[in-house]
Amino acid sequence: MAPTALSGLIETRRPWLADGGLETDLIYNRGFDLPDFAAFTLLGDARGEAALGDYFDGFLSLARANGTGFVLDTATWRAGQVWGERMGLDHAAIATANARATDFARTLRDRWPDVPTVINGVIGPAGDGYRIDQEMSAWHARMAHAVQIEALALAGVDLVTAMTMTYVTEAIGIAGAAAAVGLPCVISFTVETDGRLPSGQPLDEAIYDVEQLETPPLWYMVNCAHPEHFAHLFDPAQDWTQRIGGLRANASRASHAVLDSMTSLDDGDPQDFGALYGAVAQALPNLRLIGGCCGTDHRHISAAGETCLHHGTARQARA
């Protein structure tokens, strides 16, 4: 089933759905305390797994209602080597956490057999998702992420996605580690309010840099930024824009610095969020995936689905 579903996502001319802001939903809407935003810590706990199941079921239901497929994330954004060691986990425990998260995602997929679903192994940055404390070289990043990527490959994910990448060499290292174990890879950058990566590099330059790899990613995404922060960047006549395959935006218009200091959730305006997605989608001829990031929930994805999935916009699959 998995290879067929992945082929369907790659070849789709109509975007599939993903979930919203998992960690912010669990913390602010469901009352969980997640150390270091680590949602994988809920696995193995009955209440935690019930909440995760309820959360993802809502989005899978939206995919079925919209007649499209779903990209089902593993709860592993913080289950990499650097963050795992910070939480006292050795390499074996990190591998076990990623395998458990993949198994849990598989059980969710299996209870929605009528929704084409791929299991996406989520990889987060080794550092903070909003700012850069220290940049890794591409080689160092490849070594730092290899334990998690190898564990996800062994567990049987369909692809991996590096989310909230703040600078390009870490993205290059992750893509290299994924290629080494034969896993399809997606790279998702975050941008500041000026549309540049937190490193200061323009988004198009970052994508061109990663494209030089012998095995480039399947496509690129933007996540953890409001649509108004990046919509102006896209020109469908540019090659790099045609490589954008997914959007997972924040609900809030606030900058990363402001969001980092907030103690309550800014969930924005779901209908406005959906309208902005509809406008941005017109500039992205190869858009395959729409979902959300911090502050978004089923309301935002539902609104985005209404504007992006019902206009009959044809999507040209990448050759």
C-alpha positions as CSV (number, residue, x, y, z in Angstrom):
1,M,0.0,0.0,0.0
2,A,2.7,2.5,1.0
3,P,4.6,2.7,-2.4
4,T,1.2,3.2,-4.2
5,A,0.2,5.9,-1.8
6,L,3.6,7.7,-2.1
7,S,3.3,7.5,-5.9
8,G,-0.1,9.1,-5.6
9,L,1.3,12.0,-3.5
10,I,4.2,12.5,-5.9
11,E,2.0,12.5,-9.0
12,T,-1.1,14.3,-7.6
13,R,-2.6,17.2,-9.5
14,R,-4.7,18.0,-6.4
15,P,-3.0,18.7,-3.0
16,W,-3.2,16.3,-0.2
17,L,-3.8,17.4,3.4
18,A,-1.6,17.3,6.4
19,D,-2.3,18.1,10.1
20,G,-1.8,21.5,11.8
21,G,0.3,22.5,14.8
22,L,0.6,19.3,16.7
23,E,2.7,20.5,19.6
24,T,0.8,23.8,20.1
25,D,-2.5,21.9,20.0
26,L,-1.4,19.4,22.6
27,I,-0.1,22.1,24.9
28,Y,-2.6,24.9,24.6
29,N,-5.8,23.0,23.6
30,R,-5.3,19.7,25.4
31,G,-3.4,20.6,28.4
32,F,-0.2,18.5,28.0
33,D,3.2,19.5,29.3
34,L,5.7,18.6,26.5
35,P,9.3,18.8,27.6
36,D,11.2,20.6,24.8
37,F,8.0,20.4,22.6
38,A,8.6,16.6,22.4
39,A,5.3,15.0,21.4
40,F,6.9,11.6,21.2
41,T,7.0,11.5,25.0
42,L,3.2,10.8,24.9
43,L,3.6,7.5,23.2
44,G,3.2,4.6,25.6
45,D,0.9,6.6,27.8
46,A,-2.8,5.8,27.4
47,R,-4.1,9.4,27.8
48,G,-1.3,10.7,25.5
49,E,-2.0,8.2,22.8
50,A,-5.7,8.8,23.0
51,A,-5.1,12.5,22.5
52,L,-2.8,11.9,19.6
53,G,-5.3,9.6,18.0
54,D,-8.1,12.1,18.4
55,Y,-6.0,14.9,17.0
56,F,-5.0,13.0,13.8
57,D,-8.4,11.4,13.3
58,G,-9.9,14.9,12.9
59,F,-7.5,15.6,10.0
60,L,-7.9,12.2,8.4
61,S,-11.7,12.9,8.5
62,L,-11.1,16.2,6.7
63,A,-9.1,14.4,4.0
64,R,-11.9,11.8,3.5
65,A,-14.5,14.6,3.3
66,N,-12.5,16.4,0.7
67,G,-11.8,13.3,-1.3
68,T,-8.0,13.6,-1.1
69,G,-5.1,11.9,0.5
70,F,-3.3,12.5,3.8
71,V,0.3,12.9,4.8
72,L,0.5,11.4,8.3
73,D,3.4,12.8,10.4
74,T,5.2,10.8,13.0
75,A,5.4,12.7,16.4
76,T,9.2,12.9,16.1
77,W,10.1,16.6,15.5
78,R,12.1,16.5,18.7
79,A,13.2,12.8,18.5
80,G,16.6,13.4,17.0
81,Q,19.9,12.7,18.5
82,V,20.7,16.1,19.9
83,W,17.4,16.7,21.6
84,G,17.1,13.0,22.6
85,E,20.5,13.2,24.4
86,R,19.4,16.4,26.1
87,M,16.5,14.4,27.5
88,G,18.8,11.6,28.7
89,L,18.2,9.1,25.8
90,D,21.0,7.1,24.3
91,H,21.1,6.1,20.7
92,A,19.1,2.9,21.3
93,A,16.4,4.7,23.1
94,I,16.2,7.4,20.4
95,A,15.8,4.6,17.7
96,T,13.1,3.0,19.8
97,A,11.2,6.2,20.2
98,N,11.2,6.8,16.4
99,A,10.1,3.2,15.8
100,R,7.3,3.5,18.3
101,A,6.1,6.7,16.7
102,T,6.1,5.1,13.2
103,D,4.2,2.1,14.6
104,F,1.6,4.4,16.1
105,A,1.2,6.3,12.8
106,R,0.7,3.0,11.1
107,T,-2.2,2.0,13.4
108,L,-3.8,5.4,12.6
109,R,-3.4,4.8,8.9
110,D,-4.9,1.4,9.1
111,R,-8.1,2.6,10.7
112,W,-8.7,4.9,7.8
113,P,-8.4,2.4,4.9
114,D,-10.4,4.6,2.5
115,V,-8.0,7.6,2.8
116,P,-4.8,7.3,0.7
117,T,-2.1,7.9,3.4
118,V,1.7,8.1,3.5
119,I,3.6,8.0,6.7
120,N,6.0,10.9,6.9
121,G,9.0,10.7,9.3
122,V,9.3,14.1,10.8
123,I,12.8,15.5,11.5
124,G,13.3,18.7,13.4
125,P,16.3,21.0,13.7
126,A,19.1,20.0,16.0
127,G,18.9,23.5,17.5
128,D,16.1,25.9,18.1
129,G,13.3,26.1,15.5
130,Y,13.1,29.9,15.6
131,R,16.8,31.1,15.9
132,I,20.3,29.9,15.2
133,D,22.5,29.3,18.2
134,Q,25.3,27.5,16.3
135,E,25.4,26.4,12.7
136,M,26.5,22.9,11.8
137,S,28.5,22.1,8.7
138,A,26.7,19.8,6.3
139,W,28.9,16.9,7.3
140,H,28.2,17.5,11.0
141,A,24.5,17.8,10.4
142,R,24.5,14.5,8.4
143,M,26.1,12.7,11.3
144,A,23.9,14.4,13.9
145,H,20.7,13.3,12.2
146,A,21.8,9.9,11.0
147,V,20.6,8.0,14.1
148,Q,17.0,9.2,13.7
149,I,16.9,8.9,9.9
150,E,18.2,5.3,10.0
151,A,15.7,4.4,12.7
152,L,12.8,5.9,10.7
153,A,14.0,4.0,7.6
154,L,14.1,0.7,9.5
155,A,10.7,1.4,11.0
156,G,9.2,1.7,7.5
157,V,8.2,5.3,6.9
158,D,7.4,6.3,3.3
159,L,9.5,9.5,3.3
160,V,11.1,11.9,5.7
161,T,10.6,15.7,6.0
162,A,13.0,18.0,7.6
163,M,10.8,20.7,9.2
164,T,11.6,24.2,10.3
165,M,15.1,24.4,8.8
166,T,16.7,27.7,9.7
167,Y,19.9,27.5,7.7
168,V,20.9,25.6,4.6
169,T,23.9,23.4,5.7
170,E,21.7,21.5,8.1
171,A,19.2,20.9,5.4
172,I,21.9,19.6,3.1
173,G,23.2,17.2,5.8
174,I,19.7,15.8,6.4
175,A,19.1,15.3,2.7
176,G,22.4,13.5,2.4
177,A,21.6,11.2,5.4
178,A,18.2,10.4,3.9
179,A,19.8,9.6,0.5
180,A,22.3,7.3,2.2
181,V,19.6,5.0,3.4
182,G,17.4,5.3,0.3
183,L,14.6,7.4,1.9
184,P,12.8,10.0,-0.2
185,C,13.2,13.4,1.5
186,V,11.4,16.8,1.6
187,I,13.1,19.9,3.0
188,S,11.0,22.6,4.7
189,F,12.5,25.9,5.5
190,T,11.1,28.5,7.9
191,V,11.4,32.3,7.2
192,E,11.3,35.5,9.1
193,T,8.8,38.3,8.5
194,D,11.1,39.5,5.7
195,G,10.8,36.2,3.8
196,R,14.5,35.3,4.5
197,L,15.7,32.3,6.5
198,P,16.7,33.0,10.1
199,S,20.3,32.8,8.8
200,G,19.5,35.8,6.6
201,Q,19.8,33.8,3.3
202,P,17.0,34.3,0.8
203,L,14.7,31.3,0.3
204,D,15.5,30.9,-3.4
205,E,19.2,30.8,-2.7
206,A,18.8,28.2,0.0
207,I,16.8,26.0,-2.4
208,Y,19.3,26.4,-5.1
209,D,22.1,25.3,-2.7
210,V,20.3,22.1,-1.7
211,E,19.5,21.4,-5.4
212,Q,23.2,20.8,-6.1
213,L,23.1,17.5,-4.2
214,E,23.5,14.3,-6.3
215,T,20.1,13.2,-4.9
216,P,18.0,16.4,-4.4
217,P,14.8,16.3,-2.3
218,L,11.5,15.4,-3.8
219,W,10.4,19.0,-3.3
220,Y,10.6,21.9,-0.8
221,M,8.1,23.4,1.7
222,V,7.8,26.5,3.8
223,N,6.6,26.0,7.4
224,C,6.3,27.9,10.7
225,A,5.7,31.3,9.2
226,H,2.5,33.2,8.3
227,P,1.6,33.3,4.6
228,E,2.1,37.0,4.5
229,H,5.7,36.5,5.4
230,F,6.5,34.5,2.2
231,A,3.6,34.8,-0.3
232,H,5.3,37.7,-2.1
233,L,8.4,35.5,-2.9
234,F,6.8,33.1,-5.3
235,D,6.9,33.6,-9.1
236,P,5.6,30.6,-11.0
237,A,7.9,31.5,-13.9
238,Q,10.9,30.8,-11.7
239,D,12.3,27.3,-11.5
240,W,12.8,27.4,-7.8
241,T,9.1,28.3,-7.2
242,Q,8.1,25.2,-9.2
243,R,10.0,23.1,-6.7
244,I,7.8,24.3,-3.8
245,G,5.5,21.3,-3.1
246,G,4.0,22.1,0.3
247,L,2.8,24.8,2.7
248,R,2.5,24.5,6.5
249,A,2.0,28.0,7.8
250,N,1.6,29.5,11.2
251,A,-1.8,30.9,12.3
252,S,-0.2,34.0,13.8
253,R,1.2,37.0,11.9
254,A,3.7,37.5,14.8
255,S,7.5,37.1,14.3
256,H,9.4,34.2,15.7
257,A,10.8,36.4,18.4
258,V,7.3,37.5,19.6
259,L,5.9,33.9,19.4
260,D,8.8,32.7,21.5
261,S,7.9,35.0,24.3
262,M,4.1,34.4,24.2
263,T,2.4,32.5,27.0
264,S,-0.9,32.0,25.3
265,L,-1.9,30.7,21.9
266,D,-2.5,33.1,18.9
267,D,-4.7,31.0,16.6
268,G,-5.3,33.9,14.2
269,D,-8.4,33.9,11.9
270,P,-9.0,30.5,10.3
271,Q,-11.1,31.9,7.5
272,D,-8.4,34.5,6.6
273,F,-5.8,31.7,6.8
274,G,-7.7,29.7,4.3
275,A,-8.2,32.7,1.9
276,L,-4.5,33.4,2.0
277,Y,-3.7,29.8,1.2
278,G,-6.0,30.0,-1.8
279,A,-4.1,33.1,-3.1
280,V,-0.7,31.6,-2.6
281,A,-1.6,28.3,-4.2
282,Q,-2.3,30.0,-7.5
283,A,1.5,30.8,-7.7
284,L,2.6,27.2,-7.0
285,P,1.9,25.0,-10.0
286,N,3.4,21.9,-8.2
287,L,1.7,22.2,-4.8
288,R,1.1,18.7,-3.4
289,L,0.5,19.3,0.3
290,I,-1.3,21.8,2.4
291,G,-1.2,21.7,6.2
292,G,-0.4,24.0,9.1
293,C,2.1,24.7,11.8
294,C,2.1,26.6,15.1
295,G,-1.4,27.7,16.3
296,T,-3.3,25.9,13.5
297,D,-5.9,23.2,14.0
298,H,-8.7,21.4,12.0
299,R,-10.5,24.8,11.5
300,H,-7.5,26.3,9.6
301,I,-6.9,23.2,7.5
302,S,-10.6,22.9,6.7
303,A,-10.6,26.5,5.5
304,A,-7.4,26.0,3.5
305,G,-9.0,22.9,1.9
306,E,-12.1,24.9,0.9
307,T,-10.0,27.4,-1.1
308,C,-7.3,25.1,-2.4
309,L,-9.1,21.9,-3.2
310,H,-12.3,23.1,-4.8
311,H,-11.1,25.5,-7.5
312,G,-10.1,22.8,-10.0
313,T,-6.6,24.1,-10.3
314,A,-4.5,21.5,-12.2
315,R,-1.1,20.6,-10.7
316,Q,1.7,19.6,-12.9
317,A,3.7,16.7,-11.4
318,R,7.5,17.0,-11.3
319,A,9.1,14.9,-14.0
